Amino acid sequence: MSAKVLKVSPKDNVLVALQDLSKDDTVTYEGINYTLVEDIPAKHKFFMQDMKLGDEIMMYGVLVGKAQNFIPMGSRMTVENTKHAALPFYYRSVDYHWTIPDITKFQGRTFDGYYRSDGRVGTENYWLFIPTVFCENRNLDVIKECLWNELGYGVIDKYKDYTRQLLDLYKNGNDLSEEVIKIKEASIPTHRIFPNVDGIKFLNHEGGCGGTRQDAETLSKLLAAYADHPNVAGITVLSLGCQHLQVANFKKDLFERNPDFDKPLLIFEQQSSKSEDQLIRDAIRETIIGLSVINKIERKAASLDNLVIGVKCGGSDGFSGISANPTVGYLADMIVALGGKVLLAEFPELCGVEQNLIDRATERETAEKFIDLMKTYNQQAENVGSGFYMNPSPGNIKDGLITDAIKSAGAAKKGGTSPVIDVLDYTEKATKPGLSLVCTPGNDVEATTGKTAAGATLILFTTGLGTPTGNPICPVIKVASNSQLATKMSDIIDIDTGAIIYGEKNIKQMAEEILELCIKVASGKMITKAMALNQDDFIPWKRGVSL
């Protein structure tokens, strides 16, 4: 690897700047000199040859765009000179083979998880509060306020202490225009009333009524998926009574998903209760009784084939597809080789690499389901004047992800190279060992919400720009693509893959480090930064156009 530039695939006709390069610099790569005609910021690409109008632009070995005008060699790729392009995709019979990674180091390894009666193993032991309709959000908030700190799950908020000190200074007539207080670090209470219960979680949302009946039906399946999740041991449901999403619908979806569902399930309906006060008191009392029951469940050793790893990227940069995503992809292949499950979602961010994924499908039915979901989803976007090609965010573009195909080709690296065993629509449960594709938007929280519904018990979330995204019931491990981000946002980043960019570590070494971290988190021996911040993000997808 050159210290200044990288060619990702032999088929590419662009080079990636690994550091800031200046106009008139001469860069040598594989014996050829390239004189830059403009500044090339780190993470951006420049052309290896003169490009004519309509010429194909290749990166990651696939078509990612077409030239919009004549572009001299050494010019920076921009949204003005490059437009998204991707090859059409279709089913074809391919005898696909993949190279199984070396898993010797992890064979026979275990994590300490929670066994459920259906044989699945959770990485957490949570009690979950679910409202069937947004009208119950306030009641959930009241219950959370009562239970959160009393049970020992609240973070001691450093900002409350900071605010209190500022107000004291104000009362004493001090000038607050300059920073005069050294803020304390947040801390997590170490004493829990129920030591084997890892937390109580609340799925506040804005649905259940007022939208389409289809939205209520989708929400019902989503909430059922969370109740059935192996990281959840007990559930309290609050219902108003008159909403679209009826308790009967929720229970129907829950038992269709798992006919042998046997977790404690407490249901309270406000319009059938004597009063709101009675509803809240009953919910608190019976939940505490339920917590005493699930507190008897203890962690036990489980083989790594019980892990279900969701892979996600957000706030991506020009290095994401070079460092963090390929590293997570290598880890994904290790998990598959060990007999576990891996979930790759974000369908708008698979645009341009569809053929590769189709060719990896083990069954024609699986490939055709993927094709149908991709085309239907993109058509919905086009019907309202959008499309997958409009997916890159301003932050993505600023950091070198100029077209959706470039972003997607890098994003798909998270899924590794193993065969595609299954394709799941939104809220469908992963049941087959191996790599499954899960239909979700690319939106960070909608994607993690959907991936958890499919059964992810850990999520590896790669980022180049930084995002605090977490999930209420599935630990999210944040993986930085570059060391500058890991240093600047150390409060939300769990592990840094920046050493790969400059050849200080290789992808295999980093993947093994991340898998060791996964085992610690899955065993409850450490918590992620998102968990420490109580970053419990939950946004249901209404199946409208969301990229």
C-alpha positions in Angstrom: 0.0 0.0 0.0 1.2 3.5 -0.9 1.5 5.9 2.1 -0.4 8.5 0.2 -3.0 6.8 -2.0 -4.8 3.5 -2.4 -6.4 1.6 -5.3 -9.1 -0.5 -3.8 -9.6 -2.9 -6.7 -7.5 -3.7 -9.8 -10.5 -2.7 -12.0 -10.7 0.8 -10.6 -9.8 3.9 -12.5 -9.7 6.2 -9.4 -7.2 6.4 -6.5 -8.2 7.2 -2.9 -6.2 9.9 -1.1 -5.1 8.6 2.3 -3.9 12.1 3.3 -4.4 15.6 2.1 -2.8 16.1 -1.3 -2.1 19.5 -2.9 -2.4 20.8 -6.4 0.7 20.2 -8.6 1.8 17.4 -6.3 3.1 14.3 -8.2 1.9 11.0 -6.8 3.5 7.8 -7.9 1.5 4.6 -7.8 2.6 1.3 -9.2 5.3 3.1 -11.3 3.0 5.7 -12.8 3.2 9.4 -11.9 0.0 11.3 -11.5 0.2 15.1 -11.3 -2.8 16.6 -9.4 -4.6 19.4 -11.1 -6.3 20.5 -7.9 -6.2 19.8 -4.1 -7.4 16.3 -3.1 -8.6 16.1 0.5 -8.0 12.9 2.4 -10.7 10.3 1.7 -11.5 11.8 -1.7 -10.7 10.2 -5.1 -8.9 11.4 -8.2 -9.0 10.1 -11.7 -6.1 7.9 -13.0 -6.8 8.9 -16.7 -8.6 11.5 -18.8 -12.3 10.8 -18.7 -14.7 11.7 -21.6 -18.4 12.5 -21.2 -20.2 9.2 -20.5 -17.1 7.2 -19.5 -17.7 4.6 -16.8 -16.2 5.2 -13.4 -15.1 2.1 -11.5 -14.4 1.7 -7.8 -14.4 -1.4 -5.6 -14.3 -3.2 -8.9 -17.9 -2.1 -9.9 -19.5 0.6 -11.9 -20.2 3.5 -9.5 -20.8 6.5 -11.8 -20.4 8.1 -15.2 -18.4 11.2 -16.2 -20.6 14.2 -16.8 -18.0 16.1 -18.8 -14.4 15.9 -19.9 -12.3 15.3 -16.7 -8.5 15.6 -16.9 -6.3 13.0 -15.2 -5.5 14.0 -11.6 -8.8 15.8 -11.1 -10.9 15.2 -7.9 -14.2 13.3 -8.2 -17.1 15.6 -7.4 -20.9 15.7 -7.6 -20.5 18.1 -10.6 -18.3 15.7 -12.7 -19.7 12.4 -11.5 -23.2 11.0 -11.4 -24.5 7.8 -10.0 -24.6 4.8 -12.3 -25.0 1.1 -11.6 -25.3 -2.0 -13.7 -28.7 -3.8 -14.0 -29.1 -6.9 -12.0 -30.9 -10.3 -12.5 -30.8 -13.8 -11.4 -28.3 -16.2 -13.0 -27.1 -19.6 -11.9 -23.6 -19.2 -10.4 -21.5 -21.8 -8.6 -20.4 -19.5 -5.9 -17.5 -20.4 -3.6 -16.1 -18.4 -0.7 -12.8 -18.6 1.2 -13.5 -19.6 4.8 -11.4 -17.5 7.2 -9.1 -18.9 9.8 -11.2 -19.4 12.9 -8.7 -21.6 14.8 -8.3 -19.0 17.5 -12.1 -18.9 18.3 -13.1 -22.6 17.9 -14.4 -23.8 21.3 -14.7 -20.3 22.7 -17.8 -19.3 24.5 -19.7 -16.3 25.9 -21.8 -16.0 29.0 -25.4 -15.6 27.8 -29.0 -16.1 28.9 -30.7 -19.2 27.6 -34.3 -19.0 26.6 -36.8 -21.8 26.5 -36.8 -21.9 22.7 -33.0 -22.6 22.7 -31.9 -19.1 21.7 -29.3 -17.3 23.8 -29.5 -13.6 24.7 -26.6 -11.3 25.5 -28.8 -9.3 27.9 -31.6 -9.9 30.3 -34.0 -7.0 30.0 -37.5 -6.2 31.1 -39.3 -4.3 28.3 -42.1 -1.8 28.5 -44.2 -1.5 25.3 -47.0 1.0 24.5 -49.4 -0.2 21.9 -50.1 3.5 21.1 -48.4 6.8 21.5 -51.2 7.9 24.0 -49.4 5.8 26.6 -46.0 7.4 26.2 -46.5 9.7 29.1 -47.5 6.8 31.4 -44.3 5.0 30.3 -42.3 8.1 31.2 -43.9 8.3 34.6 -43.1 4.6 35.3 -39.6 5.1 34.0 -39.0 8.1 36.3 -40.2 6.0 39.3 -38.3 2.8 38.5 -35.1 3.9 36.7 -33.0 5.2 39.6 -34.8 3.2 42.3 -33.8 -0.1 40.7 -30.2 1.1 40.0 -30.3 1.5 36.2 -30.0 5.3 35.9 -26.8 7.1 34.9 -25.8 9.7 37.4 -26.2 12.7 35.1 -23.1 14.9 35.0 -25.1 17.6 33.3 -27.6 17.9 36.2 -24.7 18.5 38.5 -23.2 21.0 36.1 -26.5 22.9 35.8 -26.9 22.9 39.6 -23.4 24.5 40.0 -24.1 27.1 37.3 -27.4 28.1 39.0 -25.6 28.4 42.3 -23.0 30.7 40.7 -25.8 32.8 39.1 -27.6 33.2 42.4 -24.4 34.5 43.9 -24.0 37.1 41.2 -21.1 35.4 39.3 -20.4 35.9 35.6 -21.3 32.8 33.6 -19.8 33.9 30.2 -16.6 31.9 30.8 -16.3 28.2 31.7 -15.5 28.1 35.5 -16.6 24.6 36.4 -14.8 21.4 35.7 -17.6 19.0 34.6 -17.6 15.7 36.3 -17.8 12.4 34.4 -21.0 10.5 34.3 -21.1 7.3 36.3 -23.3 4.3 36.4 -24.7 3.0 39.7 -23.1 -0.3 40.7 -25.8 -1.5 43.0 -28.9 -3.1 41.4 -31.9 -4.4 43.3 -32.1 -7.2 40.7 -28.5 -8.0 39.8 -29.3 -10.5 37.1 -31.6 -8.1 35.3 -29.5 -5.9 33.0 -32.0 -3.2 32.7 -35.6 -2.0 32.1 -36.2 -0.6 28.7 -39.0 1.5 27.2 -40.2 1.5 23.5 -41.8 5.0 23.3 -43.0 5.6 19.7 -45.5 7.7 17.7 -47.6 5.0 16.2 -50.5 2.7 17.0 -53.3 5.0 15.8 -53.9 7.9 13.5 -51.9 6.5 10.6 -52.9 3.8 8.1 -54.1 0.4 9.3 -51.0 -1.0 7.4 -48.7 1.1 9.6 -50.4 -0.3 12.8 -50.1 -3.8 11.5 -46.4 -3.4 10.8 -45.9 -1.8 14.2 -47.7 -4.7 15.8 -45.3 -7.2 14.2 -42.3 -5.0 15.2 -43.4 -4.8 18.9 -44.0 -8.6 18.9 -40.5 -9.1 17.5 -39.0 -7.1 20.4 -41.1 -8.9 23.0 -39.9 -12.3 21.5 -36.3 -11.1 21.3 -33.8 -13.4 23.2 -32.4 -10.3 25.0 -35.8 -9.7 26.6 -37.0 -11.8 29.6 -40.3 -10.1 30.5 -42.7 -7.5 29.1 -45.2 -4.9 30.4 -47.7 -3.7 27.8 -49.7 -0.5 28.2 -52.7 0.1 26.0 -55.3 2.9 25.8 -58.1 0.7 24.5 -59.6 2.3 21.4 -56.5 2.5 19.2 -55.9 0.8 15.8 -53.3 -1.5 17.3 -55.4 -3.6 19.6 -53.8 -5.8 22.3 -55.5 -8.8 20.5 -53.6 -8.0 17.3 -50.3 -7.7 19.2 -50.8 -11.0 21.0 -51.8 -12.7 17.7 -48.6 -11.5 16.0 -46.6 -12.5 19.1 -47.8 -16.1 19.2 -47.7 -16.5 15.4 -44.0 -15.5 15.7 -43.4 -17.9 18.6 -46.2 -20.4 19.4 -44.4 -21.4 22.5 -43.9 -17.9 23.9 -43.7 -18.3 27.7 -42.1 -15.1 29.1 -43.9 -13.1 31.7 -46.4 -10.8 29.8 -48.2 -8.1 31.8 -51.0 -6.2 30.0 -52.7 -3.0 31.3 -55.5 -1.2 29.4 -56.2 2.4 30.6 -59.8 2.6 29.4 -60.6 -0.6 31.4 -58.8 0.6 34.5 -60.4 2.4 37.4 -58.1 5.4 36.9 -54.8 6.4 35.4 -53.4 6.3 39.0 -54.6 2.7 39.4 -53.1 1.7 36.0 -49.7 3.1 36.9 -49.6 1.6 40.4 -50.7 -1.8 39.2 -48.1 -1.8 36.4 -45.3 -0.8 38.8 -46.3 -3.4 41.4 -46.7 -6.4 39.0 -43.6 -5.4 37.1 -41.5 -5.5 40.3 -42.9 -9.0 41.0 -42.0 -10.0 37.4 -38.5 -8.6 37.8 -38.0 -10.8 40.9 -38.9 -13.8 38.7 -36.5 -13.1 35.8 -33.8 -12.2 38.3 -33.5 -15.9 38.9 -32.1 -16.4 35.3 -28.3 -16.5 35.3 -25.7 -16.2 32.6 -24.3 -19.6 31.4 -21.6 -20.5 28.9 -22.8 -20.6 25.3 -20.8 -21.4 22.1 -20.3 -18.6 19.6 -22.7 -20.2 17.1 -25.4 -18.7 19.3 -24.4 -15.1 18.4 -26.5 -13.1 16.0 -24.5 -10.2 14.7 -26.1 -7.3 12.9 -23.8 -5.1 10.8 -24.6 -1.5 10.2 -22.8 1.7 9.1 -23.8 5.3 9.6 -22.1 8.7 9.3 -19.8 7.0 6.8 -16.8 8.6 5.3 -14.3 7.9 2.5 -12.4 5.5 4.7 -15.4 3.4 5.9 -15.2 1.0 2.9 -11.5 0.6 3.3 -11.0 0.1 7.0 -14.0 -0.4 9.3 -16.4 -2.1 6.9 -14.0 -4.7 5.5 -12.9 -5.5 9.0 -16.4 -6.1 10.2 -17.0 -8.1 7.0 -14.1 -10.4 7.9 -15.5 -10.8 11.3 -18.9 -11.6 9.7 -17.3 -14.4 7.8 -15.7 -15.7 11.0 -19.1 -15.7 12.7 -20.6 -17.6 9.7 -17.7 -20.1 9.7 -18.4 -20.6 13.5 -22.0 -21.4 12.8 -23.6 -18.1 13.9 -25.9 -15.7 12.1 -25.0 -12.4 10.5 -27.6 -9.8 9.4 -26.8 -7.2 6.6 -29.6 -4.6 6.1 -29.9 -1.1 4.7 -31.3 -2.0 1.2 -30.8 1.6 -0.2 -27.1 1.0 0.6 -26.9 -2.1 -1.5 -27.6 -0.2 -4.7 -24.9 -1.1 -7.3 -23.7 -4.3 -5.6 -27.0 -6.2 -6.1 -25.5 -8.6 -8.7 -22.7 -9.7 -6.3 -25.3 -10.5 -3.6 -27.6 -12.2 -6.0 -24.7 -14.4 -7.3 -24.0 -15.4 -3.6 -27.5 -16.6 -2.9 -27.7 -20.3 -2.2 -31.3 -20.6 -3.6 -33.0 -19.1 -6.6 -36.0 -18.3 -4.4 -33.8 -16.3 -2.0 -32.2 -14.3 -4.9 -35.6 -13.5 -6.4 -37.0 -12.3 -3.1 -34.1 -9.9 -2.8 -34.6 -8.7 -6.4 -38.3 -8.1 -5.7 -37.7 -6.2 -2.5 -35.0 -4.0 -4.0 -37.0 -3.1 -7.1 -40.2 -2.5 -5.1 -38.5 -0.3 -2.6 -36.6 1.7 -5.2 -39.8 2.2 -7.2 -41.6 3.5 -4.1 -38.8 6.1 -3.8 -39.0 7.0 -7.5 -42.8 7.4 -7.4 -42.3 10.4 -5.1 -39.5 11.9 -7.0 -36.6 10.3 -5.2 -34.6 7.1 -5.6 -31.7 5.1 -4.1 -29.3 7.3 -6.0 -30.3 10.2 -3.7 -29.2 8.3 -0.6 -25.8 9.9 0.2 -26.1 12.6 2.9 -24.3 15.9 2.8 -21.8 14.5 5.3 -21.2 11.5 3.1 -20.5 13.6 0.1 -18.3 16.0 2.0 -16.1 13.1 3.0 -15.8 11.5 -0.4 -18.8 9.3 -0.9 -20.0 11.0 -4.1 -22.5 8.5 -5.5 -24.8 6.0 -3.9 -23.0 3.2 -5.7 -19.7 4.3 -4.1 -21.4 4.4 -0.7 -23.1 1.1 -1.3 -20.0 -0.7 -2.5 -18.2 0.3 0.6 -21.2 -0.4 2.9 -21.7 -3.9 1.5 -18.2 -4.8 2.6 -19.7 -5.2 6.2 -21.4 -8.4 5.0 -18.2 -10.2 4.2 -18.1 -12.7 1.4 -20.0 -15.7 2.7 -23.1 -17.1 0.8 -26.4 -15.4 1.2 -28.5 -18.0 3.1 -31.8 -16.0 3.4 -33.5 -12.7 2.7 -35.9 -11.3 5.3 -38.6 -8.6 4.9 -39.0 -6.1 7.7 -39.8 -7.8 11.1 -39.1 -11.3 9.8 -37.0 -13.4 12.1 -33.6 -14.8 11.2 -33.7 -18.6 11.6 -30.9 -19.9 9.4 -27.2 -19.9 10.3 -25.2 -17.8 7.9 -25.6 -14.4 6.2 -29.2 -13.0 5.8 -30.1 -9.8 4.1 -32.7 -7.8 6.0 -34.9 -5.2 4.3 -34.6 -1.9 6.2 -34.0 1.7 5.3 -30.4 3.1 5.5 -31.5 5.5 8.2 -29.4 4.7 11.2 -32.1 4.2 13.8 -34.7 2.7 11.5 -32.1 0.2 10.4 -30.9 -0.8 13.9 -34.5 -1.0 15.0 -35.3 -3.4 12.1 -32.1 -5.4 12.5 -32.9 -6.0 16.2 -36.4 -7.1 15.2 -34.8 -9.8 13.0 -33.0 -11.1 16.0 -29.6 -9.4 16.3 -28.2 -9.9 19.8 -25.2 -7.6 19.1 -24.8 -4.8 16.4 -21.5 -3.7 15.0 -21.9 -0.1 13.8 -19.2 1.4 11.7 -18.8 5.1 11.3 -16.4 7.6 9.9 -18.0 10.8 10.9 -19.5 9.7 14.3 -23.0 9.0 15.5 -24.4 8.2 19.0 -26.9 5.7 17.7 -27.9 2.8 20.1 -30.8 0.5 20.6 -32.9 -0.3 23.7 -32.4 -4.0 23.8 -29.4 -4.9 21.5 -25.9 -3.7 22.5 -24.4 -1.5 19.7 -20.6 -1.5 19.4 -19.3 1.6 17.6 -16.4 1.0 15.2 -14.4 4.0 13.9 -13.0 4.0 10.4 -10.3 6.5 11.3 -8.2 7.4 14.4 -9.1 11.1 14.3 -12.7 10.3 14.9 -11.9 7.8 17.6 -9.9 10.4 19.5 -12.3 13.3 18.9 -15.5 11.3 19.8 -14.0 8.9 22.3 -17.2 9.1 24.4 -19.2 7.3 21.7 -16.6 5.1 19.9 -15.7 1.6 21.2 -12.9 0.6 18.9 -10.7 2.2 16.2 -9.7 0.6 12.9 -7.7 3.6 11.7 -4.5 1.6 12.0 -5.5 -0.3 8.8 -5.3 2.9 6.7 -1.6 3.2 7.1 -0.7 -0.5 7.3 0.0 -0.6 11.0 -2.5 -3.5 11.4 -4.2 -5.7 8.9 -7.9 -6.5 8.6 -7.6 -10.0 10.1 -5.9 -8.6 13.2 -8.5 -5.9 13.7 -11.4 -8.4 13.1 -10.0 -10.6 15.8 -9.8 -7.7 18.2 -13.4 -6.7 17.5 -14.6 -10.3 18.0 -12.8 -10.4 21.4 -14.7 -7.2 22.3 -18.0 -8.8 21.1 -17.4 -11.7 23.4 -16.8 -9.4 26.4 -20.0 -7.4 25.6 -22.1 -10.5 25.0 -20.9 -11.9 28.4 -21.9 -8.8 30.3 -18.2 -8.1 31.2 -18.3 -4.7 29.7 -20.9 -2.3 28.3 -20.7 -0.3 25.1 -20.4 3.5 25.0 -24.0 3.7 23.7 -25.2 1.5 26.6 -23.4 3.7 29.1 -25.1 6.8 27.7 -28.5 5.0 27.7 -28.7 5.7 23.9 -32.0 3.8 23.5 -33.0 4.8 19.9 -36.1 3.2 18.5 -37.9 4.3 15.3 -40.4 2.0 13.6 -40.4 2.1 9.8 -43.8 3.0 8.4 -42.9 1.5 5.1 -43.1 4.8 3.4 -40.1 6.3 1.6 -37.2 6.4 4.0 -33.7 6.1 2.7 
